[in-house]
């Protein structure tokens, strides 16, 4: 059994005999004396092997060999302030090489230059590096803080099934063929949504689970095909009850894991306002630079681009860059124009305010009245720069929101040491799908509409809002939830609004609809993304850095080489044939 953590040795341990285990992090052979940095999970301590058998063994060691050593703690002559154990070293009396190592594919150092694909292929080596190891420790601390907090709040941890019924209303399911029931399939859960609602029907009242979930969707740096969420559900609650408890949970996590105090209550912002001012339903509030609606200013404009955006479904919007117009060359602005075009807007009109007048860009199209209104609205001073967007609402706010974030990063307006939290509330119940030619549920079909909007479910879907709420941290959606529909008649209306036939409902959700008829309490809940929360608290922008064995953006594992083909006999057992 391991005797002591390497990183725990201090001056108070001088003269003690210790037994240590770990990996050879570094070796410095000076001829007659050999220094070894021995690393275990806790950290590093310096070993000293002098002439004799221990020196002979030490001088032949390869990096990352695993050792058991015995020695006496002594005070270092040349102390290392960068190590917790920098005041001491261990004079070795014996070395036992438990296992040696092959030549490494990359050096085990914090600031590695190894390509990510190489690190993922040898992930078991990558985990030895402090950044990955410490991220996994943060993840563990978050899970422990969650369990302790929710236990105090009388929640019960309940595991829900992983082999479920496929209910394709949203992202694609991962399907699992059944050998026993040939031609039939399970689906891996995209979330425990239905089951946690059924637990409320079952009278559990307060449930939570740290749940594995699966979605077969296109991946980004903050998404994975399998992910983990902190899932909770409560009975006899309204929106404020769930949000208030979640705030306390988040504050507890920040305090326990990072020692940071979060001010409560957390700011609330309606979905429409988030889009209007920040162009996103997950606004990064660590810097200002709001989007402004300037359509009224330009209602008599002679600039055709603005005139084309005067219909009800279009807008002219603007953001201001304070006092930095001199940093924006024509080449740089052209680059920003190409950037916003990727969001389907047609261009990026701009104007600079220098020496008390408008110059460059579209300045020649501005009337005196328009200039005066812009000066008053933005309190313009010398060196300010205005960027405009004029297009359909469905694209112009998204484009300017993306530009705002890019400018925030490029101009170093974002303080990475800050944490800005907010709730985005009152999401639309539906979103239009061009692909399917119908309205889909914005969250999921069990989200309750606002009481005032129940009558709009079948008559005015575009203006129907829900009792849904997302918690946003530093521009990331860290979690989301809603009050659920507990009235079977309202649930029936929702299915009708989504154009699901009675047969569709019975096939996909029959068991759930039946459960609503047996005294379902009002209930609601939320799920926090454990991976994303760990990513935020770890200070990385890559979700793969906080998962022990992640997948690539092509949903593959370079280490184990999966997904992979299976044998013909396995496919025959499942009555499956593959098609090229």
Secondary structure, DSSP 8 states (H G I E B T S, - for coil): -----GGG--GGGTT-EEEEEEEEEEEEE-SSEEEEEEEETTEEEEEEEETTHHHHHHHT--TT-EEEEEEEEEE-SS--TTSTTTTEEEEEEEEEEEE-----SS---TT----HHHHHHTHHHHTTSHHHHHHHHHHHHHHHHHHHHHHHTT-EE----SEE----SSSB--EEE-SSSTT-EEEE-S-SHHHHHHHHHTT--EEEEEEEEE-B----TT--SEEEEEEEEEES--HHHHHHHHHHHHHHHHHHHH-----SS-EEEEHHHHHHHHSSSS--TTS----EE-TGGGTT-S-HHHHTT-STTEEEEEEEETT-GGG--HHHHHHHHHHHHTTT-S---EEEEETTEEESTTGGG--HHHHHHHHHHHT--TTEEEEEEEEEHHHHHHHHHHHHHHHHHHTT---TT---EEEEE--BSEEEETTTTEEEESS-TTB-B-GGGGGGTTT-GGG-BBSEEEEEETTEEEEEEEEB---HHHHHHHHHHTT--HHHHHHHHHHHHHHTTTT---EEEEEEEHHHHHHHHHT-S-GGGGSTT---TTS-BTTTTBS----HHHHHHTT-----
